[in-house]
Amino acid sequence: MEFDFSSVFTYFPTLLKGVGATLLIGLAVAVMSIIGGQIVAVISLYTRKAVNWPLRFFIWLFMTTPLLLQLYFLYFGIGQWILLPAIVVGVMGLGFHYMAYNADIFIATLKSVSKGQYEASRSLGFGHLATIFYIVLPQAFYRAIPQLGNNMIIMVKDISVLSAIGIAELVYLSQYAISVTFRPFEFYITIAIIYYIINILMEAGQSWVERRAAMRR
């Protein structure tokens, strides 16, 4: 069997477009899932059961069903009534999926903050919401950084699942190049290396953020 990577070089600009799309989707999903996860966690812990039980069901539902099934449900199921662009469905699907996982992390880290912090803040005149958002949540966020970072690294790799609904990310564009060149081995090796580089950079970024967070505690 002969290997020929010349076709990879020919389609490398196409692969770079896929990398760009993957990173932009990842950024959008990260913002949505982290902010949304904090909101879901705070509401779940600090509101009445009539409100927080539906949110806990949301967390359970997205953590116990496959990501691909969730995407198909949003794109093909709900798409029968509400037609949304594939990119919107992809960001929403991944965003909700990782929002559930991040909410579970924030619930645990919020519970880990000493109740004395809350009581001390209230005794100093802070209101309930001000205490949660200015005292408790920042501490919980710093404690959640390692797990959040791991989730975001996994999430970037899960973006490849979006090729199933036609989003032109890295794997989807590589499949197109393979269909033209008939060189699957060379392209799969190349995108594996690309994902490895992205992984290394994200791990380095996570380590930097963790060091910064440790200095601010």
N, C-alpha and C positions, 0 to 999 in steps of 0.2 A: 504494500500500500504506500503510495506516494503522498507526501504532504505539500500543499501549495498555499502559502499564506498571501500570495499576491492579490487574490480576490479580497482578502480582508483589508489590505491597504487601499484597494480601490473603493471599498464601501466604508472606510473608516470615518469619513465625514458624516455619513448616515448614522453610524453607531454613536458618534459624538452628539448628534441631535437627540438620540435616544437617552444618552446620559443626562443631557440638559433637561429633558422632559421628566426623567426619573427624579432628578434632584429638586426640580420645581414642585412636582407633586408631593415629594417627601416633605418639603418645607411647609406646604399648605396643610398637609395631614398632621405634621408635628404641632403646628400652632393650634389647629382645631382640636386635636386630641388632648393636648396638655391643658389648654384653657378650659375646654369642655369637661375634662376629667376633674379639674378642681371644683368647678361649679356643681357637677353631679355629686361629688364627695361631700361638699359643704351642705348641700340641700339634704342629702341622705342622712347626715349625722345631726343636723341642727334644725330639722323641721319635724312636723308631726307625721305619724305613720301613714296617714291618708295621702301624704305627698311623697314621702320617701320610699314607700313600698313599691310604687310603679317604677321608680328609678333603680331600685335594687333588682327588680325584674328585668329592666333594660340591661343592667350589667350582666346578670345571669344569662340572658338570652344571647348576647353577643359573645360571651366567653365560652358558651357550650355548643355553638353551631359553627360549621366551617365558614371561613372567610369567603370562599368561592360561592357557596350557597347564598350568603348574604348579598353578594354582588349580583348574582342572577335574580334574586328576589327583587332587588331595587331596580335593576335594568329591564328585566323582562316581565316581572310580575307587576310591580307598580307602574311600569312603563306602558301597560295597557290603558291606563287612565291618565297618567301624567308623563308626557314625553320629555325627558331630560337628556342633554348631551352626555355622551359617554364619559367625558372628562369630569363632569359634575358628579355623576353617579360614582365614578371611581374615587374621587376625593371624599365624598360623603360616606361611601361604604367603608373605606379604610379608616376614615376619621372616626366614625361611630364605633368600629371594631376596636381601635386602639384607645378611644375615649373610655370604653368600658374597662379595659385593662388598667389604664392610668387612674381611673376613678378608684379602682380597687386598691391601687398603691397609695393614693392620697388618703383614702379612708384609714388605712393602717398607720400611715405616718401622722395623720391628725390625731388619732387615738394615742399615739406615742408621746405627744406633747403633754407635759405635766399639767394637771388641772390647776395647780398653783399659779401657773402663768396666766390662765384665764381669770382666776380670782384676784390676783394682784392687779391685773389690768383694770378690772371692773372697780376695784377699790380706789384706783387713781382717777376714776371718772370717765373711762372709756365706755361707750355703749356696747351692746351685744355684737352688732355687726362690725363696728370698728375694731373690737378686740379680735374677732375672727380674722378679719382681712389684714390687719396691721401687726398683730402679735402672733397669733396661732398659725395662720396659713404660711407666712414666710418661713417659719421654722420647719413646718411640715414639708415645704417645697425643697429646702436644702437637704433634708433627710431622704427625700425621694429621688434625688438626682441620679445616683448610681443605677437604680432600677429603671428610671425613665430613660436614661441613656441606652441601656440594654434593649429596652422596648423599641426605641427609635432605630437602632441598628437592625433589629429584626424586621421592623416595618419597611425599611428601604428595600430589603430583599423581597418582602411580600408584594412590593409594587409590581413585580413581574407577573403576578396573578391578573393584573388589569389587562394584560394582552388578550385574555379570554373574552373581553367585551370590546375589543378593537381599539384600545388606546395605544397610541404610537410611542410606547416607552422602549427601553433598551432591548428587551427580549422580543417584543413584537417586530421591531425594525430588523433585528438580526434574523428572525424567521423569514422576513421578506428577502433579505440578502441571500439566505440559504436557498430559497425557492428559485432564485435566479442563477446562482453559481453552482448549486449542488455540492457545496463544501461545508456540511454540517459540523464536522470535527473541528476544523479550523476556527469557525465562528463561535462554537460553544466554548472552546478553549479561551478564545479572546475575551468573550463576555465574562467568563469565570474570573479571568485575571482582572478585568475592570471592576467587578464586584469586590474582589479581594482588596484592590487599592482603595475603593470607597470605604470598605470596612476598616482598613488600617487608619485612614484619615479620620473617620468618625470616632474610633477608639482613642486616637490621640486628642481629638477635640474634647471628648468626654473626660479624659484624664485632666486636661487643662481646666475645664469647668469645675471638676471636683476639687482640684487644688485651690482654685479661687474661692469656692464655696467654703472650704475648710478654713481659709484665712479670715473669712468674714464672720465666722461663728464666734 
